Amino acid sequence: MWDDIKRLHEFHGEVPVEVRILKLTEEVGEAAEALIGMRGINKRKGYCRSRDDLLDELADVIVTAAVAMSAITDGGAAEARRHFEQRLQTVTARITGP
């Protein structure tokens, strides 16, 4: 995954970190829209999105966050990966206990 993240970072070139974070918030909003459409919460639109739509949007959130992490590390996908894996260990340790 992280090799692909590096390629995406390079493809987007000099896009500032601030723009990448804004893109992340946009993707989170799209995930929320997909959930609303999947559950039919908006009465005007009804049921208009599927489980696959929601999964696609959540995957976009993950990819966009990883690309933003890569941008923060100046394209260092390896550093972003290490940080992600450290964080994942920290979070999962909470469910396994000391």
C-alpha positions as CSV (number, residue, x, y, z in Angstrom):
1,M,0.0,0.0,0.0
2,W,2.7,2.5,1.0
3,D,4.5,2.2,-2.4
4,D,1.2,3.3,-4.0
5,I,0.8,6.1,-1.5
6,K,4.2,7.3,-2.4
7,R,3.2,7.3,-6.1
8,L,0.0,9.2,-5.3
9,H,2.0,11.8,-3.3
10,E,4.4,12.2,-6.2
11,F,1.6,12.5,-8.7
12,H,0.0,15.3,-6.8
13,G,3.3,17.1,-6.7
14,E,3.5,20.3,-4.8
15,V,-0.1,20.3,-3.4
16,P,0.3,22.0,0.0
17,V,-0.4,19.9,3.1
18,E,-3.2,22.2,4.0
19,V,-5.0,21.4,0.8
20,R,-4.5,17.7,1.4
21,I,-6.0,18.0,4.9
22,L,-9.0,19.9,3.4
23,K,-9.3,17.0,0.9
24,L,-9.4,14.6,3.8
25,T,-12.3,16.5,5.4
26,E,-14.1,16.4,2.0
27,E,-13.7,12.7,1.8
28,V,-15.0,12.3,5.4
29,G,-18.1,14.3,4.4
30,E,-18.6,12.1,1.4
31,A,-18.5,9.0,3.7
32,A,-21.2,10.7,5.8
33,E,-23.3,11.4,2.7
34,A,-23.0,7.8,1.7
35,L,-24.2,6.6,5.1
36,I,-27.1,9.0,5.0
37,G,-28.1,7.7,1.6
38,M,-27.6,4.1,2.6
39,R,-29.9,4.5,5.6
40,G,-32.4,6.7,3.9
41,I,-32.0,9.4,6.5
42,N,-32.7,12.3,4.1
43,K,-36.4,12.0,3.4
44,R,-36.0,14.1,0.2
45,K,-33.5,11.7,-1.3
46,G,-34.6,8.5,0.4
47,Y,-32.4,5.4,-0.1
48,C,-29.9,6.4,-2.7
49,R,-26.5,4.9,-1.8
50,S,-25.3,1.4,-1.2
51,R,-23.1,-0.4,1.2
52,D,-20.5,-0.6,-1.5
53,D,-20.7,3.2,-1.9
54,L,-20.0,3.7,1.8
55,L,-17.1,1.2,1.7
56,D,-15.7,3.1,-1.4
57,E,-15.9,6.4,0.5
58,L,-14.3,5.0,3.6
59,A,-11.5,3.6,1.5
60,D,-11.0,7.1,0.0
61,V,-10.7,8.5,3.5
62,I,-7.9,6.0,4.3
63,V,-6.0,6.6,1.1
64,T,-6.4,10.4,1.4
65,A,-5.2,10.3,5.0
66,A,-2.2,8.2,4.0
67,V,-1.3,10.6,1.2
68,A,-1.6,13.5,3.7
69,M,0.7,11.7,6.1
70,S,3.2,11.2,3.3
71,A,3.0,14.9,2.5
72,I,3.7,15.8,6.1
73,T,6.8,13.6,6.0
74,D,8.0,15.3,2.7
75,G,7.1,12.3,0.6
76,G,8.6,9.9,3.1
77,A,6.1,7.1,2.7
78,A,8.3,4.8,4.8
79,E,8.3,7.3,7.7
80,A,4.5,7.7,7.3
81,R,4.1,3.9,7.3
82,R,6.2,3.6,10.5
83,H,4.2,6.3,12.2
84,F,0.9,4.6,11.1
85,E,2.0,1.2,12.3
86,Q,3.2,2.7,15.7
87,R,-0.1,4.4,16.1
88,L,-2.0,1.2,15.2
89,Q,-0.1,-0.7,17.8
90,T,-0.9,2.0,20.4
91,V,-4.6,1.9,19.6
92,T,-4.9,-1.9,19.5
93,A,-3.0,-2.2,22.8
94,R,-6.0,-0.5,24.4
95,I,-8.1,-3.5,23.6
96,T,-5.6,-6.2,24.6
97,G,-4.6,-4.6,27.9
98,P,-1.2,-4.2,29.5
